[in-house]
Amino acid sequence: MAAGLDKTSIFFYNFQSVSLKSDRILFCGNNEDHKDMIKTEYLWAGEADFARGEADRVFFSDGALRLDAAQCGFFLAEQAQAEPFTALAACVNADTPEGTSVETEVRILSNGVWSDWLSLGVWTAFGPTLSAASAGDGVRVENGVVLTDAAATGFAVRVRLASRLGDWTPAVRLLGVSVRRVRRTDALGDEMNRTLPLPAYSARVRSASPLDIDAATVLAMLVNRRGEDLLPEELAQLCCDGTTSSCANVAFLCAAAGSLGYPCYAVYTDVEGLKKEVRAGYPFAALMQLPGEEHPRLVAVHGFETDDSGQIVLLHDPMAPSDAEAPRTLPLESFAALWEGLAIFLHEKVSAPTLCPPYRVAGTLAPAEVPGEYGLYLRGDRTSLPATFTADGGVVCYAVSGESVVATTANKRFFYTHVSATGNLVLPVEDFPAGTRVAVFVIGRTGKCITADIKL
């Protein structure tokens, strides 16, 4: 932190609004003309927004906050007054070239006392991502969300940018904060009928790794709806929390989608706010506490319909037994009772190209001396993978072409395998007919996926 910026030296800005690149208007100060507006969303998404804050060794250029020549710097947003709340979600969308990272920190005002700064984790597209330990003393961080025992009435947020490589800098395009109000509306909104197309994936048919990848599976549905063709396993590596070995960190899920160029942020809202997303053409992820399950988890919602029995919600459940069984419906009243009030919104890509999105590299395979093992080559050079590649969290999987016509690659039937002691890929494909083409994916925690095809 820069000199002079301690807990007591930052003061409230009584500004009335922050301009957003959306129709959601943020009022951080008291404004009698808008006293009935539900204030839950706070977005910084452009130069005017980021100008309302304090910058140390960072500047705004080409649509994003960037480091100057320094190796670290931060943006400190205005402290915001809010209606009493019990939970806060914050996230950033950023480009993080290899060797760079961003860290989001928040503190909250409760009973007139400011908490310490709470880290929501250090994120980079080229891993590992690491969340921080929970804070204690009535305030804790769980899966990227700040929870407080006593109602809070204010918050402050800052983003740290860091680089280990001289000229490389992270680029923060969006900062989002949302709070869960103590007083929430139970209104279910007007009736509507709209269903959006959305690919359906089951995480239960994907034995990718020890990770629980249901949240990453939901994210794959959303980004593939917008034109990507990614595997849930690729997104799981991006958003995996290296501290908890979980893919459920809300801040990291948003950051993973942001690294692909999509504005993506977590929102505490009401049912009408969800319907507004669908009316605008956007499916979303909703956090639900489903019966018989210990922890809340995400589902993908892609429509609201009205029939003779009333309003229903159309969703895809990533924990269904198969892709075909993922589509489900729930009465809106049941959905509202199970929903935790938190959603992840994902919109079209920004116009500016991302600097360093996660990427795929094409390799080739050649039979090794040991039957069933194949050597991996990049640009003609042999690449020996660690024998512990999958034990350390990496994924080696393959699909057979021609089995059936599918909408996306992720809908194919995948088989999972490992790396041999000599660094080769073990592909038990001896039972496949001659001429079968096999597509192999080698997915590590470095923002890179190696793909290779082989004809048997």
C-alpha positions in Angstrom: 0.0 0.0 0.0 1.2 3.5 -0.8 2.4 5.7 2.1 -0.5 7.4 3.9 -3.2 4.9 2.8 -4.0 3.3 6.1 -7.3 2.3 7.6 -8.1 5.8 8.8 -6.9 7.9 5.9 -9.6 6.9 3.3 -12.8 8.9 3.4 -16.3 8.5 1.9 -17.0 10.1 -1.4 -20.7 11.2 -1.4 -21.0 10.9 -5.2 -24.4 10.0 -6.6 -23.8 7.7 -9.5 -21.2 5.7 -11.4 -21.6 5.5 -15.1 -21.9 1.9 -16.4 -21.8 0.3 -19.8 -25.2 -1.2 -19.1 -28.6 -0.1 -17.9 -27.9 -0.8 -14.3 -27.3 2.5 -12.5 -25.3 2.5 -9.3 -26.1 5.0 -6.5 -23.5 4.8 -3.8 -24.5 7.9 -1.9 -27.8 8.9 -0.4 -30.2 10.2 -3.0 -33.7 11.0 -2.0 -34.9 10.9 -5.6 -33.9 7.2 -5.8 -34.5 6.1 -2.3 -36.6 3.1 -3.4 -34.0 1.7 -5.8 -32.5 -1.6 -4.7 -28.7 -0.9 -4.6 -26.9 -4.2 -5.0 -24.6 -3.8 -8.0 -21.4 -1.7 -8.3 -19.5 -1.9 -11.6 -16.4 -0.1 -12.8 -16.1 -0.7 -16.5 -14.6 2.4 -18.2 -12.3 5.3 -17.9 -14.9 7.5 -16.2 -15.6 4.8 -13.6 -11.9 4.1 -12.8 -11.3 7.9 -12.6 -13.4 7.9 -9.4 -10.9 6.3 -7.3 -7.2 6.4 -6.3 -4.5 4.9 -8.5 -0.9 4.1 -7.4 1.5 3.1 -10.2 -1.4 2.2 -12.5 -3.0 4.1 -15.4 -6.0 3.7 -17.7 -5.2 3.0 -21.4 -7.0 1.2 -24.2 -10.0 0.2 -22.2 -8.2 -1.1 -19.1 -6.1 -0.4 -16.0 -2.5 -1.2 -16.5 0.8 -1.0 -14.6 3.3 1.7 -15.4 6.9 0.7 -15.3 6.5 -0.7 -11.7 6.2 -4.3 -10.8 3.2 -3.7 -8.6 0.5 -1.1 -8.1 -3.2 -0.8 -7.1 -6.5 0.8 -7.8 -8.5 1.8 -4.8 -12.2 2.5 -5.5 -14.3 4.9 -3.5 -15.7 3.6 -0.3 -19.4 3.0 -0.8 -22.3 3.3 1.6 -24.9 0.6 1.1 -28.1 -0.6 2.5 -27.4 -3.2 5.3 -26.0 -6.4 3.8 -24.7 -9.8 5.0 -22.7 -11.0 2.0 -20.5 -9.3 -0.7 -19.2 -10.8 -4.0 -16.4 -9.0 -5.9 -14.6 -9.9 -9.1 -12.3 -8.6 -11.8 -12.1 -9.3 -15.5 -8.5 -9.0 -16.6 -5.9 -10.0 -19.0 -3.0 -11.6 -17.1 0.0 -12.5 -19.4 2.3 -15.1 -18.0 4.1 -13.8 -15.0 1.4 -11.3 -14.1 -1.5 -11.5 -11.7 -4.4 -9.5 -10.0 -5.6 -9.7 -6.5 -9.0 -8.3 -5.3 -9.3 -7.1 -1.7 -12.3 -5.8 0.2 -13.1 -4.5 3.7 -16.5 -3.9 5.2 -18.0 -1.4 7.6 -20.1 -3.0 10.4 -21.3 -1.4 13.6 -19.1 1.6 12.8 -15.9 -0.4 12.6 -13.9 -1.2 9.5 -12.7 -4.8 9.0 -9.1 -5.5 7.9 -8.5 -5.9 4.2 -9.8 -9.3 3.1 -8.2 -11.0 0.1 -10.5 -12.8 -2.3 -7.4 -14.4 -3.9 -4.6 -14.0 -6.4 -5.7 -14.8 -9.9 -3.8 -15.4 -13.1 -4.8 -17.3 -16.3 -1.5 -19.1 -16.2 -2.0 -20.6 -12.7 -1.9 -21.4 -10.0 -4.8 -19.3 -8.6 -4.8 -19.0 -4.8 -7.4 -17.8 -2.4 -6.6 -16.5 1.0 -7.4 -17.9 4.5 -10.7 -16.9 6.0 -10.5 -13.8 8.2 -12.4 -14.7 11.3 -13.8 -12.2 13.9 -17.3 -12.3 12.5 -16.1 -11.9 8.9 -15.1 -14.7 6.6 -14.4 -15.5 3.0 -15.9 -18.6 1.4 -15.5 -19.4 -2.3 -14.7 -15.8 -3.1 -17.6 -14.3 -1.2 -17.3 -12.2 1.9 -19.8 -13.3 4.6 -20.5 -11.3 7.8 -22.3 -12.3 11.0 -23.5 -8.7 11.6 -25.1 -6.6 9.0 -22.6 -4.3 7.2 -23.4 -0.8 5.8 -20.3 0.0 3.7 -17.4 -1.4 1.8 -14.2 -0.5 0.1 -12.5 -2.5 -2.7 -9.1 -2.4 -4.2 -7.3 -4.3 -6.9 -3.6 -5.1 -6.8 -1.8 -5.5 -10.1 1.6 -7.3 -10.2 4.1 -8.4 -12.8 7.3 -10.4 -12.5 8.3 -9.6 -16.1 9.4 -6.1 -16.9 7.3 -4.9 -19.8 4.3 -7.2 -19.2 1.3 -5.9 -17.3 -2.1 -7.2 -16.3 -5.0 -5.3 -17.8 -8.1 -4.9 -15.7 -11.2 -4.2 -17.8 -13.9 -4.6 -15.2 -14.3 -4.5 -11.5 -17.6 -5.6 -10.0 -19.0 -5.7 -6.5 -22.5 -6.9 -5.4 -24.1 -7.1 -1.9 -26.9 -9.2 -0.5 -29.3 -7.0 1.3 -30.8 -7.9 4.6 -34.2 -6.9 3.4 -35.0 -8.7 0.2 -38.0 -8.9 -2.0 -39.9 -12.1 -2.6 -41.7 -10.8 -5.7 -41.6 -13.2 -8.6 -42.1 -10.6 -11.4 -44.3 -10.6 -14.4 -45.1 -13.7 -16.3 -42.9 -14.3 -19.3 -42.2 -16.9 -22.0 -38.7 -17.0 -23.4 -36.3 -20.0 -23.8 -32.7 -19.5 -24.9 -30.7 -22.2 -26.6 -27.9 -23.5 -24.3 -25.7 -26.6 -24.6 -26.3 -29.1 -21.8 -23.4 -30.8 -20.1 -23.2 -33.2 -17.2 -20.1 -33.1 -14.9 -20.9 -36.6 -13.6 -19.9 -38.3 -16.9 -16.5 -36.5 -16.8 -14.0 -38.2 -14.5 -11.5 -35.5 -15.3 -9.6 -35.1 -12.0 -10.1 -35.1 -8.2 -11.7 -31.6 -8.7 -15.4 -31.0 -8.4 -16.0 -29.4 -11.8 -19.8 -28.8 -11.7 -19.3 -25.0 -11.5 -16.8 -25.1 -14.4 -19.3 -27.2 -16.3 -21.9 -24.5 -15.9 -19.4 -21.9 -17.1 -18.7 -24.0 -20.1 -22.4 -24.0 -21.0 -22.5 -20.2 -20.9 -19.3 -19.5 -22.9 -20.0 -22.2 -25.5 -23.5 -20.6 -25.9 -21.6 -17.5 -27.1 -19.5 -19.3 -29.7 -16.6 -21.0 -27.8 -16.0 -24.7 -28.0 -14.2 -25.4 -24.8 -14.3 -28.4 -22.5 -15.4 -28.1 -18.9 -12.0 -29.5 -18.0 -10.2 -26.5 -19.6 -12.3 -24.0 -17.7 -11.8 -26.1 -14.5 -8.1 -25.6 -14.7 -8.6 -21.8 -15.2 -10.8 -21.3 -12.2 -9.4 -24.0 -9.9 -8.6 -22.5 -6.5 -5.2 -23.9 -5.6 -5.7 -23.3 -1.9 -9.0 -25.3 -1.6 -8.7 -27.5 -4.7 -12.2 -26.4 -5.7 -13.7 -24.8 -8.8 -16.5 -23.1 -6.9 -14.7 -19.8 -6.2 -17.1 -17.2 -7.6 -14.4 -14.6 -8.1 -12.2 -17.1 -10.1 -15.2 -18.2 -12.2 -15.8 -14.7 -13.3 -12.1 -14.1 -13.8 -11.9 -17.2 -16.0 -14.7 -16.0 -18.3 -13.2 -12.5 -18.3 -9.9 -13.9 -19.5 -11.7 -15.0 -22.6 -13.0 -11.5 -23.2 -16.5 -11.8 -21.8 -17.8 -9.3 -19.3 -18.7 -11.6 -16.4 -19.6 -10.7 -12.8 -21.5 -11.9 -9.8 -24.7 -10.2 -8.8 -27.1 -10.4 -5.8 -30.4 -9.6 -7.3 -34.1 -10.7 -7.3 -36.2 -12.8 -9.6 -37.1 -9.9 -11.8 -33.4 -9.2 -12.3 -33.0 -12.7 -13.5 -35.9 -12.4 -15.9 -34.4 -9.2 -17.2 -31.3 -11.1 -18.2 -33.2 -13.7 -20.1 -35.3 -11.0 -21.8 -32.0 -9.5 -23.0 -30.9 -12.8 -24.4 -28.5 -13.9 -21.7 -28.6 -17.3 -19.9 -26.9 -17.1 -16.4 -25.6 -19.2 -13.6 -27.6 -19.3 -10.4 -26.4 -20.5 -6.9 -28.9 -22.9 -5.4 -29.2 -24.9 -2.2 -30.8 -28.1 -3.6 -32.6 -30.5 -1.3 -30.4 -33.2 0.3 -27.2 -31.5 -0.7 -24.7 -30.1 1.8 -23.5 -27.1 0.0 -25.0 -24.6 -2.5 -23.9 -25.1 -6.2 -24.5 -23.5 -9.5 -27.0 -24.4 -12.2 -27.4 -22.8 -15.7 -30.7 -21.0 -16.2 -31.8 -20.4 -19.8 -35.5 -19.5 -19.7 -38.8 -18.7 -18.0 -42.1 -20.1 -19.3 -45.7 -19.9 -18.2 -48.1 -22.9 -18.5 -51.4 -23.9 -17.0 -49.7 -24.7 -13.7 -48.0 -21.3 -13.5 -44.5 -20.0 -14.0 -41.6 -22.4 -14.5 -37.8 -22.1 -14.7 -35.8 -23.8 -17.4 -32.4 -24.9 -16.2 -29.5 -27.3 -16.9 -28.2 -29.3 -13.9 -24.5 -30.1 -14.2 -24.9 -33.0 -11.7 -27.5 -34.9 -13.9 -26.5 -38.4 -14.7 -25.9 -37.5 -18.4 -26.0 -34.6 -20.8 -29.4 -35.7 -22.1 -30.8 -35.6 -18.5 -29.3 -32.2 -17.6 -32.3 -30.1 -18.8 -34.8 -29.7 -16.0 -37.7 -27.5 -15.0 -38.8 -26.1 -11.6 -41.8 -24.2 -10.6 -40.7 -20.6 -10.1 -41.9 -20.6 -6.5 -39.6 -23.7 -5.8 -36.7 -22.1 -7.6 -37.1 -18.9 -5.6 -37.1 -20.8 -2.3 -33.9 -22.8 -3.2 -32.0 -19.9 -4.9 -29.4 -18.2 -2.7 -29.9 -14.8 -4.4 -26.6 -14.9 -6.2 -26.2 -15.2 -10.0 -23.3 -14.9 -12.5 -24.0 -12.8 -15.5 -22.0 -13.2 -18.7 -22.4 -11.0 -21.8 -20.9 -10.5 -25.2 -17.2 -10.1 -25.7 -15.8 -6.6 -25.5 -14.6 -5.0 -28.7 -11.0 -4.8 -27.7 -9.1 -8.1 -28.2 -7.8 -9.9 -25.1 -4.1 -9.9 -24.8 -3.5 -13.4 -23.6 -6.5 -15.6 -23.5 -6.0 -19.3 -22.5 -5.1 -21.1 -25.7 -4.6 -24.4 -27.4 -1.5 -25.7 -29.1 -1.6 -28.4 -31.8 0.8 -31.3 -31.3 1.3 -34.7 -32.9 1.4 -38.3 -31.5 3.5 -41.2 -32.4 3.5 -44.8 -31.1 6.1 -45.4 -28.4 8.1 -48.6 -27.9 5.6 -49.8 -25.2 2.3 -50.9 -26.7 -0.5 -48.6 -25.8 1.8 -45.6 -25.2 2.2 -42.6 -27.5 4.9 -40.0 -27.5 3.7 -36.3 -27.7 5.5 -33.9 -30.0 5.4 -30.2 -30.3 6.8 -28.7 -33.5 8.6 -32.0 -34.1 10.3 -32.0 -30.7 9.5 -34.8 -28.2 7.6 -33.5 -25.1 7.9 -35.7 -22.0 5.2 -35.1 -19.5 5.7 -35.7 -15.8 4.5 -39.1 -14.7 2.5 -37.3 -12.0 0.7 -35.0 -14.5 -2.8 -36.2 -13.7 -2.1 -36.8 -10.0 -1.0 -33.2 -9.8 -4.4 -32.0 -11.2 -3.7 -32.2 -15.0 -6.1 -33.9 -17.3 -5.5 -36.3 -20.2 -8.6 -37.2 -22.1 -9.6 -38.3 -25.6 -12.7 -38.7 -27.7 -13.4 -40.9 -30.7 -14.7 -39.2 -33.8 -17.7 -40.5 -35.7 -19.6 -41.9 -32.8 -22.4 -39.5 -33.2 -23.2 -35.9 -34.3 -23.0 -33.5 -31.4 -23.5 -29.8 -31.0 -20.2 -29.1 -29.3 -17.0 -31.0 -28.6 -17.9 -31.1 -24.9 -20.9 -33.2 -25.8 -18.7 -36.0 -27.1 -18.1 -39.1 -25.0 -14.7 -38.7 -23.4 -12.3 -41.2 -21.9 -9.7 -40.3 -19.3 -6.2 -41.7 -19.0 -2.8 -40.8 -17.6 0.9 -40.4 -18.3 3.3 -43.3 -18.1 6.5 -43.5 -16.0 8.4 -42.6 -19.2 6.4 -39.5 -20.0 4.2 -41.0 -22.7 0.4 -40.8 -23.0 -1.3 -44.0 -22.2 -4.1 -44.5 -24.8 -5.9 -47.9 -24.4 -7.4 -47.7 -27.9 -6.5 -51.2 -29.1 -10.2 -52.3 -29.2 -11.1 -49.5 -31.6 -11.4 -50.4 -35.3 -8.5 -49.6 -37.7 -9.0 -46.2 -39.2 -10.6 -44.7 -36.1 -9.6 -41.1 -35.4 -8.9 -40.2 -31.8 -8.7 -36.6 -30.6 -6.5 -36.2 -27.5 -6.5 -33.2 -25.0 -3.7 -32.6 -22.6 -4.9 -29.9 -20.1 -2.6 -28.5 -17.5 -2.7 -25.6 -15.1 -0.8 -23.2 -17.3 -3.5 -21.7 -19.4 -2.6 -24.0 -22.2 -4.2 -27.1 -23.7 -2.3 -29.4 -26.1 -4.5 -31.1 -28.7 -3.4 -33.9 -31.0 -5.2 -36.3 -33.4 -4.2 -39.8 -34.3 -5.6 -42.2 -36.8 -5.4 -45.8 -35.7 
